[in-house]
Structures are given as structure tokens and as C-alpha cells.
Amino acid sequence: MNDALYIAATGMQSQQLSVDTIANNMANVTTPGFKRGRVNFQDLMYRDASPTSANGTTDPAAMVSVARGSGVSVGSLLKFFGAGELKTSDNPMDLAIRGDGFLEVQLADGSTGFWRGGTLQVTPEGWLATSEGSLLKPQIQVGRDGKAWAIASDGRVTGADRAGHAVELGRLELHTFSNAAGLKPLGDGLYRPTEASGESIVARPGTDGAATLVQGAQEQSNVKLIDEMVNLMVAQRAYEMNVKVIQAADEMLGMSNNLRK
């Protein structure tokens, strides 16, 4: 009887995390470049119960083992990198990626991270960086003199020299992953590769079917409120059913405790 209490408790804990994930999705529905998350569940270890027979025979050869489940746990928390809608902002500091891919950046600790796009800034030294200060890789210096610079769809960053002639300052590259869902989110639109994601694959924007860059635009969140509201109701109902199981198991234990000879 105690098994029902513990099994239902695992269900409540798992559904609570599911509700938390849905709440985070809905809270970031207007966050540029946000990718929605989803909880994947998996059943826990099974235990063999006493052998039984469907026809009542006592022949050992006819006996079958009955497996009893131990509940549910969270298998993984995945990010879905489906593209969000691109919205023109007319701000040259905004940069979006049309298609799959990430820009490589240098994180504060010196390690490598990957950025889906957002708002750029120019550091005091004249380098292109994310709004949080992570330098783009390869590092591109556009200068501190306020001269106009532009990013083409194929990743070429151009500016003007002292004579006003257009010059190429560098070229941005895109990186894709065989399993982007395995990336570790760091916040601020940054991700770190893991063993699950695999190594990045370098691609030149706009070639061989690779994604392109769009300056002056932002990618919107890929969260769909209607889907999240439905998922929230399903998680809530599943939580309630597990509560009912605990209540029923508690009542049955109460009945057992109140038995009289």
C-alpha cells in the first residue's frame, strides 16, 4: 500500500517541474530569440512481484513474473530550436539568423559559447559583442569613431576607411549541431555545447543551404501561448490525479488501521 503513496509522489514532483517549465515558457513569450522548453518523462525501475499464473495452475513452467513499476521521473529537459518570427526593428544593432545556426562568442570565463542572435554592441575598444559583452568570434573590430558599418546576409562585415571607401572588416560564420536540443542554456540567449549536442559544424551563411544573417531584425520567441495553455491544463490534471491516488491510498491505510477483531 505504501508503494502507491511513493509512486504518486514521484508523479507530483515530475508534474510540478513540467508546470515550472511551462511557466518559464509563458513568461518569455515576448523575449527575443527565446526557445521553448519541454520536460520528457521516463518510467522508473521495475521490480518483479510474486510469480502468478493466468489459468490457476501451479506448474512452474506456466508461471509468469509480474513487474511492478516504481513511478516516473524526469528524463530530460529539452529546448526546441524551431525558428521564431523575424520582426524588423530598423535598429542596425539588432541581428537575427534566418534558419538554423548559431554565432560563436567568447564567454566571460574565456570559454566558447554560442549565440542565437539579438542585440549587438560595440565595446569601448571597437569590437563587436553581444549586448551582455561577449565578443563575437572571429573577433571583428568596427572602430570607435562611429562610422557606419553593416553586416551582409552572407556574414561579411563591411565598413569605411578614412577615404570613405568600403572595406571588409571580417566575416561571421554560423555553427550548427547534430543535436541542438542537447545544448546547455546559459541565459541571455547563450548556449554551451555538451556531449549530447556534439561538436559544432561550421557553415558559411547563405552557401549550401545554410542560414543567412539579417541586420536590423530580431527573432521573436517560438512559444505558442495556445499550446502552452493546453499543456498547462494537462499537467494540472495529471497532478490532480496523483493527488487523488495519495488520498485514496491514505484512506485505505486508515481503514486498515481501524480494523477491529
C-alpha positions as CSV (number, residue, x, y, z in Angstrom):
1,M,0.0,0.0,0.0
2,N,2.9,2.4,0.8
3,D,4.0,1.9,-2.8
4,A,1.0,3.8,-4.1
5,L,2.0,6.8,-1.9
6,Y,5.5,7.0,-3.2
7,I,4.6,6.3,-6.8
8,A,2.1,9.1,-6.8
9,A,4.6,11.4,-5.1
10,T,7.0,10.9,-8.0
11,G,4.2,11.9,-10.3
12,M,3.5,15.1,-8.4
13,Q,7.2,16.0,-8.4
14,S,7.5,15.4,-12.1
15,Q,4.4,17.3,-13.0
16,Q,5.5,20.2,-10.8
17,L,8.6,20.6,-12.9
18,S,6.5,20.4,-16.0
19,V,4.4,23.3,-14.7
20,D,7.5,25.2,-13.9
21,T,8.8,24.7,-17.4
22,I,5.5,25.8,-18.9
23,A,5.5,28.9,-16.7
24,N,9.0,29.8,-17.9
25,N,7.9,29.4,-21.5
26,M,4.9,31.7,-21.0
27,A,6.9,34.3,-19.0
28,N,9.3,34.5,-22.0
29,V,6.7,34.7,-24.7
30,T,7.9,38.2,-25.7
31,T,11.7,37.6,-25.1
32,P,13.5,37.9,-28.5
33,G,15.1,34.7,-29.6
34,F,13.7,32.6,-26.7
35,K,13.3,28.9,-27.4
36,R,10.6,27.0,-25.5
37,G,11.4,24.1,-23.3
38,R,9.7,20.8,-22.7
39,V,10.0,18.1,-20.0
40,N,10.5,14.5,-21.1
41,F,9.3,11.8,-18.6
42,Q,10.6,8.3,-18.2
43,D,9.3,5.4,-16.0
44,L,11.4,4.3,-13.0
45,M,12.9,0.9,-12.4
46,Y,10.5,-2.1,-12.4
47,R,10.5,-4.8,-9.6
48,D,9.4,-8.4,-10.0
49,A,6.5,-9.4,-7.9
50,S,5.5,-12.9,-6.9
51,P,5.1,-15.2,-9.9
52,T,1.5,-15.9,-10.9
53,S,-0.5,-17.9,-13.4
54,A,-3.4,-16.8,-15.5
55,N,-5.1,-20.3,-15.5
56,G,-4.5,-21.1,-11.8
57,T,-2.1,-23.9,-12.4
58,T,0.9,-24.5,-10.1
59,D,3.1,-25.7,-12.9
60,P,6.4,-23.6,-12.6
61,A,6.6,-23.6,-16.4
62,A,3.3,-21.8,-16.7
63,M,4.2,-19.1,-14.1
64,V,4.9,-15.6,-15.3
65,S,6.7,-12.8,-13.5
66,V,4.7,-9.7,-12.8
67,A,6.7,-6.4,-13.0
68,R,5.6,-3.6,-10.7
69,G,6.5,0.0,-11.6
70,S,8.1,2.5,-9.2
71,G,6.8,5.7,-10.7
72,V,8.0,8.4,-13.0
73,S,11.0,10.7,-13.2
74,V,12.2,13.5,-15.4
75,G,14.3,12.1,-18.2
76,S,15.4,15.3,-19.8
77,L,14.6,19.0,-20.2
78,L,14.8,19.8,-23.9
79,K,14.9,23.1,-25.8
80,F,13.1,23.3,-29.1
81,F,15.0,25.4,-31.6
82,G,12.3,25.9,-34.1
83,A,12.5,29.3,-35.8
84,G,10.6,32.2,-34.4
85,E,9.1,35.0,-36.5
86,L,11.5,37.6,-37.7
87,K,10.4,41.2,-36.8
88,T,12.1,44.2,-38.4
89,S,13.3,46.7,-35.8
90,D,15.2,49.2,-38.0
91,N,17.9,49.1,-35.4
92,P,21.3,48.4,-37.1
93,M,22.5,46.9,-33.8
94,D,19.9,44.1,-34.0
95,L,20.9,40.8,-35.7
96,A,18.8,37.8,-36.5
97,I,19.5,34.4,-38.0
98,R,17.1,33.2,-40.7
99,G,17.3,29.5,-40.5
100,D,19.3,27.1,-38.3
101,G,22.6,28.1,-36.7
102,F,24.4,30.0,-34.0
103,L,27.1,32.6,-33.8
104,E,30.2,31.7,-31.9
105,V,31.1,34.0,-29.0
106,Q,33.7,34.2,-26.3
107,L,32.2,33.9,-22.8
108,A,33.4,35.9,-19.8
109,D,35.5,32.9,-18.5
110,G,37.3,32.7,-21.8
111,S,35.4,29.6,-23.0
112,T,33.4,29.3,-26.1
113,G,29.6,29.8,-26.3
114,F,27.0,30.1,-29.0
115,W,24.5,32.8,-29.5
116,R,21.3,32.7,-31.4
117,G,21.2,36.4,-32.2
118,G,19.7,39.5,-30.6
119,T,21.2,43.0,-30.0
120,L,24.8,43.8,-30.6
121,Q,27.0,46.4,-29.0
122,V,30.4,47.9,-29.8
123,T,32.9,47.7,-27.0
124,P,35.0,50.7,-25.9
125,E,37.8,49.1,-27.9
126,G,35.7,48.9,-31.0
127,W,34.9,45.2,-31.1
128,L,31.6,43.7,-32.0
129,A,29.9,41.9,-29.0
130,T,26.6,40.8,-27.7
131,S,24.5,43.1,-25.5
132,E,25.9,41.3,-22.5
133,G,29.5,41.9,-23.6
134,S,30.5,38.5,-25.1
135,L,32.8,39.1,-28.0
136,L,31.8,37.6,-31.4
137,K,34.2,35.1,-32.8
138,P,36.0,35.7,-35.1
139,Q,36.6,39.0,-33.4
140,I,35.8,41.9,-35.7
141,Q,36.8,45.5,-34.9
142,V,34.5,48.1,-36.4
143,G,36.2,51.1,-34.7
144,R,35.2,53.6,-32.1
145,D,34.8,56.6,-34.4
146,G,31.1,55.9,-35.0
147,K,31.5,55.3,-38.7
148,A,28.8,53.2,-40.3
149,W,29.3,49.5,-40.7
150,A,27.0,46.8,-42.0
151,I,26.5,43.0,-41.8
152,A,25.5,41.3,-45.1
153,S,23.4,38.2,-45.3
154,D,26.4,36.1,-46.1
155,G,28.2,37.2,-42.9
156,R,30.5,39.8,-44.4
157,V,31.0,42.8,-42.1
158,T,31.9,46.0,-44.1
159,G,32.9,49.5,-43.0
160,A,34.6,52.5,-44.5
161,D,38.2,53.5,-44.4
162,R,39.5,57.1,-43.9
163,A,38.9,57.9,-47.5
164,G,35.3,56.7,-47.3
165,H,35.8,53.6,-49.4
166,A,34.0,50.4,-48.4
167,V,36.3,47.8,-46.9
168,E,35.7,44.3,-45.5
169,L,36.3,44.2,-41.8
170,G,35.7,40.5,-41.3
171,R,33.3,37.6,-41.9
172,L,30.9,35.9,-39.4
173,E,30.4,32.2,-39.6
174,L,27.4,30.1,-38.5
175,H,27.6,26.9,-36.4
176,T,25.1,24.1,-36.4
177,F,24.8,21.0,-34.3
178,S,23.6,17.5,-35.0
179,N,21.5,17.7,-31.8
180,A,20.9,21.3,-30.9
181,A,18.5,20.1,-28.2
182,G,21.5,18.9,-26.3
183,L,23.0,22.4,-25.8
184,K,23.1,23.7,-22.3
185,P,21.3,27.0,-21.9
186,L,23.2,29.7,-20.0
187,G,20.7,32.6,-20.2
188,D,20.9,35.8,-22.2
189,G,20.4,33.7,-25.4
190,L,23.7,31.9,-24.9
191,Y,24.3,28.2,-25.0
192,R,27.3,25.9,-24.3
193,P,28.0,22.7,-26.2
194,T,27.8,19.3,-24.4
195,E,28.4,15.7,-25.3
196,A,24.8,15.3,-26.2
197,S,24.9,18.2,-28.7
198,G,28.1,17.1,-30.3
199,E,30.8,19.4,-31.9
200,S,29.7,22.4,-33.9
201,I,29.7,22.2,-37.7
202,V,30.9,25.4,-39.3
203,A,29.0,26.8,-42.3
204,R,29.3,30.0,-44.3
205,P,26.0,31.9,-44.2
206,G,24.0,31.6,-47.5
207,T,26.0,28.8,-49.0
208,D,25.0,25.2,-49.5
209,G,21.6,25.8,-47.9
210,A,23.0,27.4,-44.7
211,A,21.0,30.1,-42.9
212,T,21.5,33.8,-43.5
213,L,22.0,36.8,-41.3
214,V,19.5,39.7,-41.1
215,Q,20.7,43.0,-39.7
216,G,18.1,45.3,-38.3
217,A,15.7,42.5,-37.3
218,Q,15.0,40.3,-34.2
219,E,13.8,36.8,-34.0
220,Q,10.8,36.5,-31.8
221,S,10.1,33.8,-29.2
222,N,8.9,30.5,-30.7
223,V,6.5,30.0,-27.8
224,K,2.9,29.5,-28.8
225,L,0.6,30.6,-26.0
226,I,-2.3,28.4,-27.0
227,D,-0.1,25.2,-27.0
228,E,1.3,26.2,-23.6
229,M,-2.1,26.8,-22.1
230,V,-3.2,23.3,-23.2
231,N,0.0,21.8,-21.9
232,L,-0.6,23.6,-18.6
233,M,-4.1,22.1,-18.2
234,V,-2.8,18.6,-19.0
235,A,-0.1,19.0,-16.4
236,Q,-2.5,20.3,-13.8
237,R,-4.9,17.4,-14.4
238,A,-2.1,14.9,-14.1
239,Y,-1.0,16.5,-10.8
240,E,-4.6,16.3,-9.5
241,M,-4.9,12.6,-10.4
242,N,-1.7,11.9,-8.5
243,V,-3.2,13.8,-5.5
244,K,-6.3,11.6,-5.8
245,V,-4.1,8.5,-5.7
246,I,-2.4,9.7,-2.5
247,Q,-5.8,10.5,-0.9
248,A,-7.2,7.1,-1.8
249,A,-4.1,5.2,-0.5
250,D,-4.3,7.2,2.7
251,E,-7.9,6.4,3.2
252,M,-7.2,2.7,2.6
253,L,-4.4,2.8,5.2
254,G,-6.8,4.5,7.6
255,M,-9.3,1.7,7.1
256,S,-6.6,-0.9,7.8
257,N,-5.6,0.8,11.0
258,N,-9.1,0.9,12.2
259,L,-9.8,-2.8,11.8
260,R,-11.2,-4.5,14.9
261,K,-11.2,-8.2,15.7
